Amino acid sequence: MALRGVKVLDFSRVLAGPFCTMLLGDVGASILKIERPPKKCGSECDTRGSRLWAARRGGGIGGGDDSRRFGPPFLPHSKEHLTENVEDERLSTYYLAVNRNKRSFALDLSHEKGRDIARSLAKNWADVVVENFKPGTMKRMGLDYDDLKDDNPGLVYCSISGYGPTGPWSELPGYDVVIAGTHGLMSITGSPDAPAKVGVAMTDIVTGTLAQGAILAALYDRQVHPEKAGQRVDLSLMESQLACLSTAASGALNAVAGTPPPGRRGTAHENIAPYQAFKCKDGEYFVIGTGNDKQFLKLCETLGKPELATDKRFLTNACRVAARDELVALLEDAFAAKNRDEWWELFRGHGFPCGPVRNVKEAFECDQAKYRKMALEIDHSVAGHVIVPAHPAKYSRSPIADGSFAPLLPPPMLGEHTEETLINLLGMTSDEVDKLEDEGIVSCWRDSSIVKRAQSAA
């Protein structure tokens, strides 16, 4: 695999950081996900009797990545894995979507011993650190780049934040939906009379994707650097979103004085017409894109309206944008004559950019998505059969960790790999692991079904 041998210590939570590290893990990087242990749940959890007590997700509730509790939808544990703590045992499909090919290490960073363990991993094991705490948090814990670089000069340290580590907004918390509002995306998304959020957290996804690229660039730079030096890389949701406003930003920043900024047009395009979805006879929608005059002619001919292509109002794209309302009204009437799938059969194969507006499930079930194997099936030891979006890149030589030609790690349970990390990476004994568990510094997850069978046998 392309990144085999690259080791990533992942302190990130929720979406932008986990999406980044999942992409790295898909192409072979070893990802160790640091998560906070669950809280103790009373005397039953504090009295072990044997090490089997830890099977209940570390013996407590509410720990780990926040996205473990984002839902519904949730997937329940299979019956043999359930305990009385059913509410906390459910698996969020949100979490499952972006945490494959990782190992989970439940470690309490609020405790000095926990921070010492994290520092040891960062200094002696990791090639890359990824974190998305508020700026200053890692510094206060002694886990900032400046705290680690002297002992690990080749470390690539990637920080993801809402607004960046410096500047007047740097201390503000930032979520995708807020930054979509404060920094332009909502102003061009939605209907003319109301802003809307994009259906998925695209600012998070874009930031995670850009972070992956930035990490790869820093790793390559380390390889060619005469001293094999690493560096700090920082990204923010705000800067990633502003960069991806792209053509809308260019139009606004270079507009003639008095020109209004780009606005909300629903599915329509600010600079191209017709370029939007139209309602069909069955109430479903069909989307078209005409990027040039030749494509507009093809559209008109397929609709049985060739006269529109020679109408002086619609001869060029500039004319069509100027007469958008008149043209759209004519096309709305035309598309109302047939059902969505009838239009798809009519347009398909004509070399014209168009297609039916599908829901998410339909999108993954379409013949092209199936052919390209974009639904990844995972055999999860606890949730059973799980389906998530697959890695989008295909390599001619380097396999993806999807279970076909390279092993796939299912999204981990909280603390599933704590014990093996402490023993195999840090050289601890089982007794030392037990002591850390007793002190609440780490938490180990073990398969409840195995525990139940052991208890029954006893």
Secondary structure, DSSP 8 states (H G I E B T S, - for coil): -TTTT-EEEE---SSHHHHHHHHHHHTT-EEEEEE---EE-SHHHH--SSGGGGGTTTTEES-S-GGGG--S-EE---GGG--S-HHHH-EEHHHHHT--S-EEEEE-TTSHHHHHHHHHHHHHT-SEEEE-S-TTHHHHTT-SHHHHTTT-TT-EEEEEESS-SSSTTTTS---HHHHHHHTSTGGGSEETTEE---SS-HHHHHHHHHHHHHHHHHHHHHHHSTT---EEEEEEHHHHHHHHTHHHHHHHHT--TT-------TTS-SS-SSEEEEE-TTS-EEEEE--SHHHHHHHHHHHT-THHHH-GGGSSHHHHHHTHHHHHHHHHHHHTTS-HHHHHHHHTTSS--EEE---HHHHHHSHHHHHTT-EEEEEETTTEEEEEE--S---SSS--TTTTSS-------TTTTHHHIIIIIT---HHHHHHHHHTTSEE----HHHHHHHHHH-
